[in-house]
Amino acid sequence: MPDIALLALPPDAWGSYWGSRHHMLTGLAAWFHVLWVDPPQHWRTSWRPSRRSAPPGGAPPGTPGFTRHVSPRWLPHVHRPAGLSRKIDRARWLRAREVLARRGCRRIVLDLWKPHYAPALDAVPHDLSVYHITDEYTYAEQERPIDPQERALISRVDQVFILSRSSFEKKARYNPHSLFLPNGVDYEAFATPRPEPRDLASIPRPRIGYVGYVKKHLDFGLLLALAERHREWSFVLVGPDGTLGEGAALARRVRALPNVHSLGGKPREDLPAYDQHIDVGVLCYASNGYTKFVNPLKLREYLAAGRPVVGTPLASFEEFREVMEVARTPEQWSDAIARALEPAASSPARIEVRRRVARRYDWALLVDRMAQTLCERLGGASIERFEALRVVSGRPVEGALR
């Protein structure tokens, strides 16, 4: 549908470590033009030689409808005066919109991924506005009331997509056009057998693995207790460091143990092999007012890989109790991991049960549900065109969680 385009304003620059927005926006490029607009650098740093630049074409391989857009250096972020900041933001956004207009895109979906982009609603002409709630942007360990700026944005946009059920319960009331659309999985990538990675092959089994950002929202005290108690288990951390905050000292103690192996970040295409060659996947989050609203990407990926999973009892895990265990105390975690290491937990029948659940969350299904919703909200002949193309392409919408 080349006449329709998404002008996407995500909170971070295009990068190699993928999150839900990378999957969603590259997936939507199968239906529409998608322009990922990198946030601007601050004016103090925008002229430094180390400034990032867009790769040739600005798109990941194999995604012709997707483009990364990097604004010119003379349109940096300026915090104040406020009037100048607004003018530069507007000029930057309109410049990105002009890229789509030159491609013949007549209908523009303004796609916002964080509350501070609310001014774009008044600055950029558009046919439909969308806000994605993929995180709890207070990042506070104690739950707080909804921020007035975010509440106003939710109320103003035409469509809201919400990633976790807890966030949906808290925020969907402010916009009747809100849809729960959870994290998904590239099912074929994680279910298709891969060779064992070299740096993992040297680590003794059993391997208890966490794959994802190593950040302050993990329960490092729990990891330390488990690794000290079970020297016969290898604990494997695969992923780059995020913000560790007060957890930095505990994280260093965990990594100093001889049975803890920190392998660092890996390219996206290599991650399925790590999931497949650990013995148990863990989601060892702290339980607090922030993690109440998370919906971890890794759960579906562990399940697609067929691995047993143990996690903290978060709200987003409740509907997966058939295919994972939850535990609170170190003793409960020890028992749950021990059960997950029993041969019966990795029988072909149990692996298939996990994969059957994961298939319901394939990104293709979830993204097509999003595309369908956008076409419904655009109105006119958009939904009829979408349905006709869906039939021709053989891409079913059925099966995505509504």
C-alpha positions in Angstrom: 0.0 0.0 0.0 2.7 2.5 -1.1 0.5 5.6 -0.8 0.3 5.0 3.0 3.4 5.8 5.2 4.3 5.7 8.9 6.4 8.6 10.2 7.8 6.9 13.3 9.3 8.8 16.2 11.0 6.2 18.4 12.9 7.1 21.6 16.3 5.8 20.3 18.4 5.7 17.2 18.3 2.7 14.9 20.8 0.1 16.3 21.8 -3.5 16.2 20.1 -4.7 19.4 16.5 -5.2 18.6 13.5 -4.5 20.7 9.7 -4.7 20.1 9.7 -1.4 18.0 12.3 -2.8 15.6 10.2 -5.9 15.0 6.9 -3.9 14.7 8.2 -1.2 12.4 10.2 -3.5 10.1 7.2 -5.8 9.9 4.8 -3.0 9.1 7.2 -2.1 6.1 5.6 -5.2 4.4 2.4 -3.1 4.2 3.4 0.5 4.1 6.4 2.8 3.8 8.0 3.2 7.2 10.4 6.0 8.1 12.3 5.5 11.4 13.4 9.0 12.5 16.4 8.9 14.7 16.2 11.3 17.7 18.5 14.3 17.2 21.8 14.7 19.0 22.2 17.6 21.4 23.6 20.7 19.8 26.8 20.5 21.9 27.7 17.1 20.3 26.1 17.2 16.9 29.2 18.6 15.2 31.7 16.1 16.7 33.4 13.7 14.2 32.0 10.7 16.1 28.4 11.6 15.3 26.4 8.6 14.0 25.5 8.4 10.4 22.9 6.4 8.6 24.1 3.3 6.8 23.6 3.2 3.0 19.9 3.2 2.3 19.2 3.4 6.0 17.4 0.1 6.1 18.0 -3.4 7.5 18.7 -6.0 4.8 15.7 -7.4 3.1 13.3 -4.7 4.2 12.7 -2.4 1.1 9.8 -0.5 2.6 11.8 0.6 5.7 14.2 3.6 5.9 16.2 5.1 8.7 16.2 8.9 8.6 19.0 10.9 10.3 18.3 14.7 10.6 21.0 17.1 9.4 23.5 18.5 11.9 22.0 22.0 11.6 18.7 20.7 13.2 20.0 19.4 16.6 18.2 19.1 19.9 18.0 22.4 21.7 16.4 22.3 25.1 15.9 26.1 25.5 14.7 28.6 24.8 11.5 26.7 24.4 10.4 28.6 21.4 13.5 27.8 19.5 13.3 24.2 20.5 9.8 23.9 19.1 10.8 25.5 15.8 13.7 23.2 15.3 11.6 20.1 16.2 9.0 21.1 13.8 11.5 21.8 11.0 13.1 18.4 11.6 9.8 16.5 11.6 8.5 18.3 8.5 11.8 17.5 6.7 11.2 13.8 7.5 7.6 14.0 6.3 8.8 15.5 3.0 10.9 12.4 2.4 7.7 10.4 2.4 5.8 12.9 0.3 8.5 12.6 -2.4 7.8 8.9 -2.5 4.2 9.5 -3.3 2.9 8.8 0.2 -0.4 10.7 0.4 -1.7 9.4 3.7 0.6 9.8 6.7 0.4 7.9 10.0 2.2 9.8 12.7 3.6 7.1 14.9 4.7 8.2 18.4 6.7 6.1 20.8 7.2 8.3 23.9 5.2 11.1 25.6 7.6 13.9 24.8 6.8 13.6 21.1 3.3 14.9 21.8 4.1 18.4 20.2 4.4 16.6 16.8 0.6 16.2 16.8 0.3 20.0 16.2 3.5 20.4 14.1 3.1 17.6 11.5 0.1 17.3 9.1 -1.1 13.7 9.3 -4.1 11.5 8.6 -3.9 9.3 11.7 -2.0 9.5 14.9 -0.8 6.5 17.0 0.9 6.1 20.4 2.7 3.0 21.5 2.9 2.2 25.2 5.8 -0.3 25.4 7.2 0.7 28.7 6.5 2.4 32.0 8.4 5.7 31.4 8.6 6.7 35.1 11.1 3.8 35.5 10.2 4.1 39.2 10.4 1.1 41.5 7.3 2.4 43.3 4.2 2.6 41.1 3.2 6.2 40.4 0.0 7.7 38.9 -0.1 8.2 35.2 1.9 11.3 34.1 -0.4 14.1 33.0 1.6 14.6 29.8 1.1 10.9 28.9 -2.5 11.0 29.8 -3.1 14.0 27.6 -1.3 12.2 24.7 -3.3 9.0 25.1 -6.5 11.0 25.0 -5.5 13.0 21.9 -4.2 10.3 19.5 -6.5 8.3 17.2 -5.1 4.9 18.2 -3.2 3.4 21.1 -1.3 0.1 21.1 -0.4 -1.2 24.5 2.2 -3.9 25.1 1.3 -5.2 28.6 -2.0 -6.1 30.2 -1.1 -4.2 33.4 -0.5 -1.0 31.3 -3.7 -1.7 29.4 -5.7 -1.9 32.7 -4.1 1.4 33.9 -4.2 3.5 30.7 -6.7 2.2 28.1 -9.5 4.0 29.9 -8.3 7.3 28.5 -8.8 6.3 24.8 -11.6 4.0 23.5 -9.4 3.1 20.6 -6.8 1.1 22.6 -5.6 -2.3 21.6 -3.6 -4.8 23.7 -0.9 -6.0 21.4 1.9 -8.0 23.2 5.4 -8.8 22.4 6.0 -11.4 19.8 8.6 -13.8 18.4 10.3 -14.5 15.1 9.1 -18.0 15.5 10.9 -19.7 12.6 14.2 -18.1 13.6 14.0 -19.4 17.2 12.4 -22.8 16.4 14.8 -23.8 13.5 17.8 -25.7 14.9 21.1 -23.8 15.0 24.7 -24.9 15.7 26.0 -24.4 19.2 27.9 -21.1 19.6 31.6 -21.6 20.2 31.7 -19.4 23.3 28.8 -21.4 24.8 30.1 -24.8 23.9 33.0 -24.5 26.4 30.6 -23.8 29.3 29.7 -27.0 31.3 26.1 -28.1 31.5 23.6 -27.6 33.0 23.4 -24.1 31.7 20.9 -21.7 33.3 20.6 -18.8 30.9 19.4 -15.2 30.8 19.4 -13.6 27.3 18.6 -9.9 27.2 19.7 -6.6 28.5 21.6 -6.9 31.8 20.1 -4.0 33.7 19.1 -2.7 37.1 15.6 -4.4 36.9 17.2 -7.8 37.2 17.3 -9.3 40.7 21.1 -9.6 41.1 20.7 -10.6 44.8 18.7 -13.6 43.6 21.2 -14.5 41.0 24.0 -14.3 43.5 22.2 -16.5 46.0 21.5 -19.1 43.3 25.0 -19.1 41.8 26.6 -19.5 45.2 24.2 -22.2 46.3 24.5 -24.2 43.0 28.1 -24.4 42.0 27.3 -27.4 39.9 25.2 -25.2 37.6 26.6 -22.8 35.0 24.8 -19.4 34.9 25.1 -17.7 31.5 24.3 -14.0 30.8 24.0 -13.1 27.2 23.3 -9.5 26.4 24.7 -6.0 26.6 24.7 -4.0 29.8 22.0 -1.5 30.3 21.7 0.9 33.2 22.8 -1.0 36.3 22.4 1.9 38.9 22.5 0.6 42.4 22.7 -3.0 41.1 26.2 -2.4 39.7 28.0 -3.7 42.8 25.9 -6.8 43.1 26.3 -7.4 39.3 30.1 -7.4 39.7 29.8 -9.9 42.6 27.7 -12.2 40.5 30.0 -12.0 37.5 33.1 -12.7 39.7 31.8 -16.2 40.6 33.5 -19.0 38.7 30.2 -20.6 37.6 28.9 -17.4 36.1 29.7 -16.7 32.5 29.0 -13.2 31.0 29.1 -13.4 27.2 28.1 -9.9 26.3 25.8 -8.7 23.5 25.3 -10.7 20.4 24.0 -9.9 16.9 20.3 -10.4 16.5 20.7 -13.3 14.1 22.9 -15.2 16.6 20.5 -15.1 19.5 18.3 -18.1 18.6 21.4 -20.4 18.9 22.0 -19.2 22.5 18.4 -19.8 23.5 18.5 -23.3 22.0 21.7 -24.4 23.7 20.9 -23.4 27.2 19.1 -25.8 29.4 16.7 -23.5 31.3 15.8 -19.9 30.4 15.3 -17.6 33.3 13.5 -14.2 33.6 14.9 -13.2 37.0 13.3 -9.7 37.3 13.0 -7.9 40.6 9.3 -7.6 41.5 8.4 -3.9 41.9 6.3 -1.0 40.6 8.2 -0.9 37.3 8.4 -4.6 36.4 4.6 -4.8 37.1 4.2 -3.3 33.6 6.9 -5.2 31.7 6.1 -7.9 29.1 9.5 -9.4 28.3 10.3 -10.2 24.7 12.5 -13.1 25.8 9.6 -15.3 27.1 8.2 -16.1 23.7 11.7 -16.6 22.3 12.6 -19.1 25.0 9.3 -20.9 24.3 9.9 -21.0 20.6 13.3 -22.5 21.2 11.6 -25.2 23.3 13.4 -24.3 26.5 11.9 -24.7 30.0 11.4 -21.3 31.6 11.4 -20.1 35.2 10.5 -16.5 36.0 9.5 -14.0 38.7 5.7 -14.0 39.4 4.9 -10.9 37.2 1.5 -10.0 36.0 2.5 -10.6 32.3 3.4 -14.2 33.1 0.1 -15.3 34.6 -1.4 -16.5 31.3 1.7 -18.6 30.6 1.7 -20.7 33.7 1.0 -23.8 31.6 4.4 -23.4 29.9 6.6 -21.9 32.6 7.2 -21.9 36.4 7.2 -18.9 38.6 9.2 -18.6 41.9 9.7 -16.0 44.6 12.3 -17.0 47.0 15.8 -18.5 46.3 14.5 -21.8 47.6 11.6 -21.8 45.3 13.9 -20.9 42.4 16.2 -23.7 43.2 13.3 -26.2 43.2 11.8 -24.8 40.0 15.1 -24.9 38.1 15.8 -28.4 39.4 12.4 -29.5 38.0 13.1 -27.8 34.7 16.4 -29.7 34.4 14.6 -33.1 34.7 14.5 -35.1 31.4 10.7 -35.0 31.4 10.8 -31.1 31.2 12.6 -31.3 27.8 10.6 -34.2 26.3 9.4 -33.8 22.7 5.8 -33.4 24.0 6.7 -30.6 26.4 8.8 -28.8 23.7 5.9 -29.0 21.3 3.5 -27.5 24.0 5.8 -24.6 24.4 6.2 -24.0 20.7 2.5 -24.2 20.2 2.0 -21.3 22.6 4.9 -19.4 21.0 3.4 -19.7 17.5 0.4 -17.7 18.5 2.7 -14.8 19.1 4.6 -14.8 15.8 5.5 -11.3 14.8 3.9 -11.7 11.4 0.5 -12.3 13.1 0.9 -9.4 15.6 2.1 -6.9 13.0 -0.6 -7.8 10.6 -3.1 -7.2 13.3 -1.6 -3.8 13.8 -1.7 -3.1 10.1 -5.3 -4.2 10.0 -6.2 -1.8 12.8 -4.4 1.1 11.1 -6.3 0.5 7.9 -9.6 0.3 9.9 -8.8 3.7 11.5 -7.7 5.3 8.2 -11.2 4.5 6.8 -12.3 4.8 3.2 -11.1 1.9 1.0 -8.0 1.2 3.1 -9.5 -1.9 4.9 -10.9 -3.4 1.7 -7.5 -3.0 0.1 -5.8 -4.5 3.1 -8.1 -7.6 3.1 -7.6 -8.1 -0.6 -3.8 -7.9 -0.2 -4.0 -10.3 2.7 -5.8 -12.9 0.7 -3.4 -12.5 -2.3 -0.3 -12.7 -0.1 -1.6 -15.6 2.1 -0.9 -13.7 5.3 -3.6 -14.7 7.8 -4.5 -12.3 10.6 -6.2 -15.0 12.7 -4.4 -16.2 15.8 -3.0 -13.0 17.1 -4.0 -12.3 20.7 -6.7 -9.6 20.8 
